[in-house]
Amino acid sequence: MNTACLFCPPTLCVDHIVLENDACYFLQEAQAILIGSGLIIPKAHRETVFDLTETEWVATFALLREVKHLLDRVYAPQGYNVGWNAGSVGGQELFHAHLHVIPRYADEPYAGKGIRYWLKQEANRRKG
C-alpha cells in the first residue's frame, strides 16, 4: 500500500469499483468520450505491469473476461482496445499498474485506429 497513490487505500475511490476478485479491481467512472472504459488494477501496489506476480496476472485475465461480458451487455461495443502503459516514456502517469479496457464503437471518428496508430506515424520517428 502506498498512501499517496490514487489506487491504494485510503485514497482509492471505492465508489468506482465495479467488479473485483481476490487480487484486483475493475474501476470505472463516467467518461464523456471513452464511453464504458475502465481500469483493472492490482489490489497490491505494483508500480508497473512488469511488477505483477503470476497470481496477479492470472487474476487480471480472469477479471478482464468478466469485464468484457459486462461491457458487452451494458454498452454493446463493436471492438476493444486493451493495454498497459509502463514508465513515463511509455505514457504511464499514475505509477500503480493499471490495464486500460476501452470499448470501441463503429461511429467514432477514430474507429479502426488501434493503440499503435499514433506511434506508427512518421512524426514519431526517432531522431537518432
C-alpha positions in Angstrom: 0.0 0.0 0.0 1.2 3.5 -0.9 -0.9 6.1 0.9 0.0 8.7 -1.7 -1.2 6.5 -4.6 -4.7 7.2 -6.0 -5.2 3.5 -6.5 -4.3 2.5 -2.9 -6.3 2.9 0.3 -7.1 5.3 1.7 -7.3 7.4 -1.5 -8.9 4.7 -3.7 -12.4 5.8 -4.6 -14.4 2.7 -3.7 -17.5 4.2 -5.5 -15.6 3.5 -8.7 -15.2 -0.3 -8.1 -17.5 -2.1 -10.4 -16.0 -5.7 -10.2 -13.3 -7.3 -8.2 -11.6 -10.6 -7.3 -9.1 -11.6 -4.7 -6.2 -9.8 -6.4 -7.6 -6.9 -8.5 -10.4 -4.4 -9.1 -12.1 -3.0 -12.2 -12.7 0.7 -11.8 -15.0 2.8 -13.9 -16.1 6.4 -13.8 -18.3 8.3 -16.2 -16.5 9.3 -19.3 -17.7 11.9 -21.9 -15.6 10.4 -24.7 -14.3 6.9 -23.8 -17.8 5.5 -23.0 -17.7 2.4 -20.8 -13.9 2.5 -20.4 -12.2 1.5 -17.1 -9.1 0.2 -15.5 -8.1 -3.2 -14.0 -5.7 -2.6 -11.2 -3.9 -4.9 -8.7 -5.0 -4.5 -5.1 -1.4 -4.6 -4.0 0.7 -1.6 -5.0 2.7 -2.6 -8.1 4.4 0.3 -9.9 4.3 -1.2 -13.5 2.8 -4.2 -15.3 6.3 -5.8 -15.0 6.0 -5.9 -11.2 2.9 -8.1 -11.2 3.1 -11.5 -9.6 2.0 -14.6 -11.5 -1.1 -14.8 -9.3 -2.0 -11.1 -10.2 -1.5 -11.9 -13.9 -4.0 -14.8 -13.7 -6.4 -12.7 -11.6 -6.2 -9.8 -14.1 -7.0 -12.1 -17.0 -9.9 -13.6 -15.2 -11.3 -10.2 -14.3 -10.7 -9.0 -17.9 -13.0 -11.8 -19.1 -15.7 -10.7 -16.6 -15.3 -7.1 -17.6 -15.8 -7.9 -21.3 -19.0 -9.7 -20.5 -20.3 -6.8 -18.5 -19.3 -4.2 -21.1 -20.7 -6.3 -24.0 -24.0 -6.5 -22.1 -24.2 -2.8 -21.0 -22.6 -0.9 -23.9 -22.5 -3.4 -26.8 -19.2 -2.1 -28.3 -18.0 -3.3 -31.7 -14.4 -3.7 -30.6 -11.9 -3.0 -27.8 -8.5 -1.6 -27.0 -6.8 -3.2 -24.1 -3.4 -2.1 -22.9 -0.8 -1.1 -20.4 1.5 1.9 -20.2 4.7 1.3 -18.4 7.1 4.1 -17.3 6.8 7.8 -18.0 8.2 7.5 -21.6 5.6 4.8 -22.2 2.8 7.2 -21.2 2.3 6.0 -17.6 1.1 8.9 -15.5 -0.1 7.0 -12.3 2.6 4.7 -11.0 0.3 1.9 -9.9 0.0 -0.7 -12.6 -3.3 -0.5 -14.5 -4.7 -2.2 -17.5 -6.9 0.1 -19.7 -10.0 -1.5 -21.1 -11.6 0.7 -23.7 -14.7 -0.2 -25.6 -14.7 1.0 -29.2 -17.6 1.9 -31.5 -18.1 2.0 -35.3 -19.4 5.6 -35.2 -16.2 7.0 -33.6 -14.1 9.4 -35.7 -11.1 7.1 -35.0 -12.9 3.8 -35.4 -10.5 1.3 -36.9 -7.4 3.0 -35.4 -5.6 0.8 -32.9 -3.5 1.7 -29.9 -0.4 1.8 -32.1 -1.8 4.2 -34.7 -0.2 7.3 -33.3 3.1 5.6 -32.6 3.4 4.5 -36.3 3.2 8.0 -37.7 6.3 9.4 -39.4 6.2 12.3 -36.9 7.1 9.8 -34.2 10.3 8.6 -35.9 13.3 8.7 -33.6 15.9 11.4 -34.5 18.9 9.1 -33.8 
